[in-house]
Amino acid sequence: MAGGYISPQGAQNLGSYSYSGVDKSLLAHYVMRHYWNWLIDHVVPPYIAPNVLTLCGLLCVLGGYLLLAAYVPGMEGVAPNWVYFVIGVLFFAYSTFDNLDGKQARKTGTSSALGEVFDHGGDAIATPLFVITVGATVQFGPWLTYYSVLMLVTVFYLAHWESYFTGTLLLRPLSNPTEANTICVLSLFWTAIKGPNFWTERVAVLFLGEYEWRTIYFFFSFIGFCTTVLDHATTVAKFMRSRSTPIRPAVLFLLPFCLFMILTYIWASATPTVLEDRPRIFLSTVGLVFSYLAIRLIVQQVCKEPFKVYYNVLTPLLLVTLNSVISALAGAPIFSEMLILTIYFFTILCNVAYMVVVLISEFCYYLTIRPFTISKPTPVVADVPIQLNQV
């Protein structure tokens, strides 16, 4: 399938694809796996394709995001308590679906490269929406929510960055999606009981003074973020040294993601009103750019393709940031910030949607499978009469 997102060599490599992952989650091992196994054995029909379960989970996150957005357009505000309860149920359902799809694939013998990309790619799209919703629930406000989004997407990206080099996706005992999702779901249920104003109440913390619950929440999130980043970096460095391989390629691999982080921060800092007045659309735009980069990384990992140090999707972000910096220095906007933000949001949304459709088509073509029905994968590489332009 010439001209798409998978190179000819990547298509050839699909023939030797095999998933390697280790989940050391304590909660999953001792508690949740019994619930998931029961669902797979007694509830989920054998004719349901794993990707259908993945899609259901993503729709649960999107539904929770839109529900709270309807009541709390910004990052601070109060919704009826039942709203937080419903979102908690939806996010718990997402976590359930996210763990059932892999089990269903093994049960039905339909594990494939498409399944891994669809599963992890769906997580890449869901993660920013998840964080934005929880941030609005615990009253983080625009800036703390923005920092929370950056922290979570960094952890997500580094986990797959590590997997690209080591060949194994390792989920840590505590820094783990199962534990993180559970904490967020419990936060939503607690908010449904106590009300969102609970998070702005102050409490004495030992001899350090009084702090709001949302500040304490963010502090522990930041500690977890720092230790996890250090863990991923150390693991990759040790792996490269054990094989006498230079660390430079691993560092260069991070250039697109680092550029994305730097540009979004400069954009928000140069014109804070973009984030403060339109927090949801700004944060959703940041999340979509991350989703694009993360999905490209996952595809490169699965197809064993060389990484790229730059993607065209970053060029509009560079121009948008440049407009903000010049506007801040000139004291007046060159182009309307809100107009630029809206245009960029829909541009990146269409870009991600197009990429997802093309990638599904490519994987289905090369593996001769259907995405949402049960079929055994048979990797092939064939000439393709269709031209798909890469974005």
Number of C-alpha atoms within 10 A of each C-alpha: 21 16 14 18 21 22 16 17 13 19 23 18 16 22 17 12 14 13 13 11 12 10 15 15 19 15 15 19 12 9 11 16 15 11 11 17 15 12 15 16 13 9 10 14 11 15 11 16 22 29 26 16 23 26 18 15 28 27 18 21 27 19 17 22 23 16 17 25 17 10 13 17 15 20 28 17 16 16 18 12 17 14 19 27 20 18 26 26 18 22 27 21 19 26 22 20 24 25 21 22 25 19 18 25 19 13 14 16 13 19 21 23 23 26 22 19 24 24 23 20 22 21 24 25 23 22 21 28 25 22 23 26 27 25 25 25 29 27 24 23 19 24 17 17 25 26 15 22 23 22 18 19 21 19 19 20 21 21 21 22 24 22 20 23 16 15 17 15 18 18 16 18 16 15 17 21 20 22 17 14 18 17 12 21 23 15 21 27 21 17 22 21 14 12 19 24 15 16 20 15 12 15 12 11 11 7 6 7 9 12 14 15 19 20 17 15 14 18 12 11 15 16 10 15 19 13 11 20 17 10 16 19 17 13 14 21 18 13 16 18 12 9 8 9 13 11 14 10 12 19 13 13 18 18 14 17 22 12 16 19 16 13 19 22 17 15 20 19 16 19 18 18 13 20 21 16 14 18 22 23 20 23 25 18 23 22 25 25 23 26 25 23 20 25 25 20 23 22 23 20 21 23 22 20 18 14 17 14 12 15 13 9 17 19 11 13 22 17 12 19 22 16 21 27 20 14 18 16 11 10 9 11 15 13 12 13 17 16 10 14 19 15 12 18 20 14 15 22 19 13 16 21 14 13 19 19 10 18 21 16 19 21 25 18 18 23 21 17 20 18 18 13 14 18 16 15 20 13 22 13 18 12 9 12 8 10 10 13 10 13 13
